Amino acid sequence: MSTNIGYWEQILQAPTPAYAELFKAESEYLQKNIKSEDSVLDVGCGEGRNVKTIFAIAKNVTGVDNDEIAVKDALNNFIENPTVKIVKGEAVALPFADNSFDVVTFLMILPNLDAFKIKAFSEVARVLKSGGVMLLSTFAETAFDERIAIYKQVGSPIVRIEGTKVIFDKSLGANISEQFSLEEIKAMASATGFVFVDAKKVGTLAYLCKFLKP
């Protein structure tokens, strides 16, 4: 359940200043919260942007994405790094055993999950070890104008807008994009057993959050 990888790659190649600030903040947040000995899962890894950042810190890193093109690109990008594992799978049915990872990164995935947000959080909790952490980024409740600007920049096929929910053409796969207040994020995480640790707001665009699995 990811948006079309082609649109996301356009954003990565030519980010607006707000997105550039977010990508920098995400990288710094990962560096701050991941230790060299951690086993790390990056959910929705795409072509491996965040896997690259994680691999510079911890060598036991796995990326999972449901887009075949993204998985192929990520495999090619890490072909010389055999300790990096890239697999195809869904955020709502992660193909990993219980209690497998010390850290799960869940970066800019939540906005596209529509009715499956709690299920995805439950899956993250399942594969995390006790004492493990989820590092999350998602659109903030103040992100609407920046979101619309980037959608127009890359030509995303918007069908309609309901409040701050944007519905794209179904050809994108997961065709819903949402934004959230910090309290809404905390409530969803709490409902699946997570304990809030800290959060940082990045401009008007996004939140970075850390949650603990007790």
C-alpha positions in Angstrom: 0.0 0.0 0.0 2.3 2.7 -1.2 1.8 5.6 -3.5 3.3 5.3 -7.0 7.1 5.0 -6.6 7.6 7.2 -9.6 6.0 10.3 -8.0 8.0 9.8 -4.8 11.2 9.5 -6.7 10.4 12.9 -8.4 10.0 14.4 -4.9 13.3 13.0 -3.8 15.1 14.4 -6.9 13.6 17.9 -6.7 12.2 18.5 -3.1 10.7 21.7 -2.1 12.5 23.5 0.7 10.1 22.0 3.2 10.7 18.5 2.0 14.5 19.1 1.9 14.2 20.2 5.6 12.3 17.0 6.4 14.7 14.7 4.7 17.6 16.3 6.6 15.7 16.1 9.9 14.8 12.4 9.3 18.5 11.6 8.7 19.5 13.4 11.9 16.8 11.7 13.9 17.9 8.2 12.8 21.5 9.0 13.6 20.4 10.2 17.1 18.2 7.2 17.9 19.9 4.1 16.3 22.9 2.4 17.8 25.5 0.4 15.9 24.4 -2.9 17.5 20.7 -2.5 16.6 18.8 -4.7 14.2 16.7 -2.3 12.2 13.7 -2.7 9.9 12.8 0.2 7.5 9.1 -0.2 6.5 8.3 1.3 3.1 12.0 1.5 2.2 11.4 2.6 -1.4 14.7 2.7 -3.3 16.6 2.7 0.0 17.1 6.4 0.9 16.7 5.7 4.7 18.3 2.3 4.5 21.5 4.1 3.3 21.4 6.4 6.4 20.7 3.4 8.7 23.5 1.3 7.2 26.0 4.0 8.0 25.1 3.4 11.6 24.0 -0.2 12.0 25.0 -3.0 9.6 22.0 -5.3 10.4 19.4 -3.6 8.4 16.3 -4.8 6.5 14.1 -2.9 4.1 10.6 -3.9 3.1 8.4 -2.4 0.5 5.3 -3.6 -1.4 6.3 -2.0 -4.7 8.2 -4.4 -7.0 10.1 -1.5 -8.8 11.2 -0.1 -5.4 12.4 -3.5 -4.2 14.3 -4.0 -7.4 15.9 -0.5 -7.2 16.8 -1.0 -3.6 18.4 -4.4 -4.3 20.5 -2.9 -7.0 21.5 0.0 -4.8 22.8 -2.4 -2.1 24.2 -5.2 -4.3 27.6 -4.7 -2.8 26.4 -4.7 0.8 25.3 -8.3 1.5 24.3 -7.6 5.1 21.5 -5.3 3.8 18.3 -7.4 3.2 15.6 -6.1 1.0 12.3 -7.9 0.7 8.8 -7.4 -0.7 6.0 -7.2 1.8 3.1 -5.2 3.1 3.1 -2.9 6.1 -0.1 -4.6 7.3 1.4 -8.1 7.1 5.1 -7.8 7.7 7.0 -11.0 6.6 9.0 -11.3 9.8 8.8 -13.3 13.0 7.7 -11.8 16.3 10.3 -9.9 18.3 12.8 -9.7 15.4 14.1 -6.1 15.5 15.4 -3.5 18.0 14.2 -0.6 15.9 11.5 -0.2 13.2 11.6 3.0 11.1 8.2 4.0 9.8 8.9 7.1 7.7 6.2 8.9 5.7 4.1 5.7 5.5 1.3 6.6 7.9 -0.4 9.2 5.6 -1.1 6.6 2.9 -2.5 3.8 5.1 -6.1 4.9 5.1 -8.2 2.4 7.2 -5.2 0.2 7.9 -3.2 2.5 10.2 -3.9 0.6 13.4 -3.2 -2.7 11.7 0.2 -1.5 10.5 1.0 -0.2 14.0 0.1 -3.6 15.4 2.4 -5.3 12.9 5.3 -2.9 13.9 4.7 -3.8 17.6 4.6 -7.5 16.8 8.0 -7.6 15.0 9.7 -5.3 17.6 11.5 -6.8 20.6 10.4 -5.7 24.0 12.2 -2.5 24.7 12.5 -1.8 21.0 11.5 1.5 19.4 9.5 2.8 16.5 10.8 5.9 14.8 8.0 7.6 12.8 7.6 10.5 10.5 4.3 11.8 9.1 2.5 14.8 7.8 1.5 17.3 10.6 -1.9 18.9 10.8 -0.4 22.1 9.4 1.1 20.4 6.3 -1.8 20.9 3.8 -0.4 23.8 1.8 3.0 22.2 1.4 1.4 18.9 0.5 -0.7 20.4 -2.3 2.4 22.3 -3.6 4.4 19.1 -4.0 1.5 17.2 -5.5 1.1 19.9 -8.1 4.8 20.0 -8.8 5.0 16.3 -9.6 1.6 16.1 -11.3 0.0 13.7 -8.9 -3.5 12.8 -10.2 -5.8 14.2 -7.5 -9.4 13.1 -7.9 -10.9 15.1 -5.0 -10.1 16.7 -1.6 -12.1 16.0 1.5 -11.0 18.5 4.2 -7.3 17.8 4.4 -7.6 14.2 3.0 -6.4 14.0 -0.6 -7.7 11.2 -2.8 -5.7 10.3 -5.9 -6.5 8.2 -8.9 -6.6 4.5 -7.9 -3.7 3.8 -10.3 -1.4 4.9 -7.5 -2.3 1.9 -5.4 -2.7 3.4 -1.9 -4.5 6.5 -3.2 -5.2 8.3 0.1 -3.0 10.9 1.8 -3.7 12.3 5.2 -2.2 14.5 7.9 -2.3 14.2 11.7 -2.0 16.1 14.9 0.5 14.9 17.4 -2.4 13.8 19.7 -3.9 11.7 16.9 -0.5 10.0 16.3 -0.1 9.3 20.0 -3.6 7.9 20.3 -3.0 5.4 17.4 0.3 4.3 18.8 -1.1 4.0 22.3 -4.0 1.8 21.0 -1.4 -0.7 19.8 0.6 -0.8 23.0 3.3 1.8 22.3 4.5 4.4 24.9 5.3 7.9 23.6 8.9 9.0 24.2 9.4 12.2 22.3 8.5 14.2 19.2 9.9 17.0 17.0 8.0 19.1 14.6 9.8 19.9 11.3 8.6 23.3 10.0 4.9 23.1 9.2 5.3 19.8 7.2 5.8 16.9 9.6 6.4 15.3 12.9 9.2 13.0 13.9 8.2 10.7 16.8 9.8 8.0 18.9 7.7 5.3 20.6 8.7 2.5 22.9 7.4 -1.1 23.0 7.3 -1.9 26.7 
